[in-house]
Amino acid sequence: MPFQHAAAAIVAAGQRLHAMGWVPATAGNFSRRLPSGQIAVTRSGCYKGFLTKADVIRVDAAGVPVDPGTRPSYETLLHCGIYRRFPEAGAVLHGHSVANTVLSRRAGASIRLAGYELLKAFPGGPTHDVAIDVPVVDNDQDIARLQAGLDALWAATPAAPPGYLIRGHGAYVWGADMDAALMRLEALEFMLLCELEDGRRTP
């Protein structure tokens, strides 16, 4: 995928997530892996609902900007970590919804999702009759240290997770391309909202 096509997909994703209310203020970041091994990623500090192609820049596999003077998202290393660990990943989305923020603050090491029809959107089989644990990791402003913790978690987990939550912060998901990543994020957010609503109704 040429850089300009990747940038267009990222801009469209920003508009979609903005419409859903998942990227308030300048929250969130998105990326697309390029055939060269470089990564197209959102620039730091952009309002994601009003992205333009100029707000998407290129970094190398270590997160270093290709063009001097450009400043990628503060969490670019988390995108690099996903691409490094999961070679099938072609796009990464990070959003901040009310549901993922509230539930991750309440959760332990994971949130279990079971019996939902939309679990079919995740790897593992064409049925709703499964249970998936979405990892929850503690927030850390030291992004390199946060990624090191994720690397250790993934090394100890035999199956690839459908994504993960950062406590009180937001969700990360990925897919083979931007459409797949959007589908996974929308499925995850729907189920998390169901969990949040169930909790509100529980005496």
C-alpha positions in Angstrom: 0.0 0.0 0.0 1.5 3.4 -1.0 1.9 5.9 1.7 -0.8 8.2 0.3 -3.3 5.3 0.3 -2.3 4.5 3.9 -2.7 8.1 4.9 -6.2 8.2 3.4 -7.2 5.1 5.3 -6.0 6.6 8.5 -7.9 9.9 7.9 -11.1 7.9 7.2 -10.6 5.9 10.4 -10.2 9.1 12.4 -13.5 10.3 11.0 -15.2 7.0 11.9 -13.9 6.9 15.5 -14.7 10.6 16.0 -18.3 9.9 15.0 -18.4 7.1 17.5 -17.1 9.3 20.3 -14.0 7.2 20.9 -11.3 9.9 20.3 -12.2 12.9 22.5 -9.9 16.0 22.3 -6.6 14.9 20.8 -6.9 11.3 22.2 -6.1 8.2 20.1 -3.6 7.3 17.4 -3.7 5.1 14.3 -1.2 3.5 12.0 -0.8 1.4 8.9 2.2 -0.8 8.0 3.7 0.0 4.6 5.3 -2.6 2.2 8.7 -1.1 2.9 8.5 -2.0 6.6 8.0 1.6 7.5 4.9 2.7 9.4 2.4 5.4 8.5 1.2 6.9 11.9 -0.7 9.9 13.1 1.3 13.0 14.1 1.4 14.0 17.8 -1.3 16.3 19.1 -3.9 16.0 16.2 -7.6 16.1 16.7 -8.5 12.8 15.1 -11.9 13.8 13.8 -10.3 16.4 11.5 -7.2 14.7 10.3 -5.7 15.5 6.9 -3.1 13.5 5.0 -0.5 16.0 6.3 -1.2 14.7 9.8 0.1 11.3 8.9 3.9 10.8 8.9 6.3 7.9 8.4 8.5 6.2 10.9 10.8 3.2 10.7 10.2 -0.1 12.5 11.8 1.4 15.7 9.5 4.5 15.6 12.1 6.9 14.4 10.7 9.6 12.0 11.8 9.2 8.4 11.4 12.9 7.7 13.5 15.1 10.1 11.4 17.5 12.2 8.2 15.4 12.2 6.8 14.3 15.5 4.8 11.0 15.6 2.3 10.1 18.3 3.8 9.8 21.8 2.7 6.1 21.8 4.2 5.1 18.5 6.4 2.5 20.2 3.2 0.6 21.1 2.3 0.4 17.4 5.9 -0.8 16.6 5.6 -3.4 19.3 2.4 -4.8 17.8 3.9 -4.9 14.3 7.0 -6.6 15.6 5.1 -9.2 17.6 2.3 -9.9 15.2 3.5 -10.1 11.6 0.0 -10.5 10.3 -0.9 -7.0 11.7 -1.3 -4.4 9.0 -3.2 -1.7 10.9 -3.4 -0.6 14.5 -6.1 1.6 16.2 -6.1 3.1 19.6 -9.2 4.8 21.0 -10.5 6.1 24.3 -14.2 5.2 24.9 -16.1 5.7 28.1 -16.7 1.9 28.3 -13.1 0.8 27.9 -11.9 3.6 30.3 -14.4 2.8 33.1 -14.2 -1.0 32.8 -10.4 -1.1 32.7 -10.2 1.0 35.9 -12.4 -1.6 37.6 -10.7 -4.7 36.1 -8.0 -7.0 37.3 -5.5 -8.4 34.8 -8.2 -9.0 32.1 -11.8 -8.6 31.2 -13.6 -11.8 30.1 -16.1 -11.6 27.2 -18.3 -14.6 26.8 -21.4 -15.6 24.8 -21.5 -12.5 22.6 -22.4 -12.9 18.9 -19.7 -10.3 18.0 -17.0 -12.6 19.4 -17.0 -13.9 15.8 -15.1 -10.8 14.9 -12.1 -12.1 16.7 -9.8 -15.0 15.8 -10.7 -18.4 17.2 -13.7 -19.7 15.4 -17.0 -18.9 13.7 -19.1 -19.2 16.8 -20.3 -17.0 19.7 -19.9 -19.9 22.1 -16.4 -19.0 23.3 -14.8 -16.8 26.0 -12.0 -14.4 25.4 -9.9 -12.7 28.0 -8.9 -9.1 27.0 -5.7 -8.2 28.8 -5.6 -5.1 31.0 -2.2 -3.5 31.7 -1.4 -0.7 34.0 -0.8 2.7 32.5 2.7 4.0 32.4 4.0 7.3 30.9 7.3 5.5 30.1 6.2 4.0 26.8 9.3 1.8 26.4 8.7 0.3 29.8 5.0 -0.2 29.0 6.0 -2.0 25.8 8.5 -4.2 27.6 5.7 -5.3 29.9 3.5 -6.1 27.0 6.3 -8.1 25.3 6.6 -10.2 28.5 2.8 -10.7 28.7 2.6 -11.8 25.1 5.6 -14.2 25.5 3.7 -15.9 28.3 0.4 -16.1 26.4 0.1 -18.9 23.8 -2.8 -17.4 21.8 -2.7 -13.9 20.3 -5.1 -11.6 22.2 -7.8 -9.7 20.2 -6.3 -6.5 21.6 -5.6 -5.0 25.0 -6.7 -2.3 27.4 -4.5 0.2 29.2 -6.0 0.8 32.6 -8.0 4.1 32.7 -6.5 5.0 29.3 -7.9 3.2 26.3 -7.9 0.2 23.9 -5.5 -1.1 21.3 -6.6 -3.4 18.5 -5.1 -4.5 15.2 -6.0 -6.3 12.0 -4.6 -7.4 8.7 -5.8 -4.0 7.2 -7.7 -1.0 8.3 -11.1 -2.5 7.7 -10.2 -5.5 9.8 -8.9 -3.3 12.6 -12.1 -1.1 12.5 -14.3 -4.2 12.7 -12.4 -5.6 15.6 -12.5 -2.3 17.5 -16.2 -1.8 16.9 -16.9 -5.4 18.1 -14.8 -4.9 21.2 -16.4 -1.6 22.0 -19.9 -3.0 21.6 -19.2 -5.8 24.0 -17.5 -3.6 26.5 -20.5 -1.2 26.4 -22.7 -4.2 27.1 -20.6 -5.2 30.1 -20.8 -1.6 31.4 -24.6 -1.5 31.0 -24.9 -4.9 32.7 -22.9 -3.6 35.6 -25.1 -0.6 36.0 -28.2 -2.8 36.2 -26.7 -5.2 38.7 -28.1 -4.6 42.3 
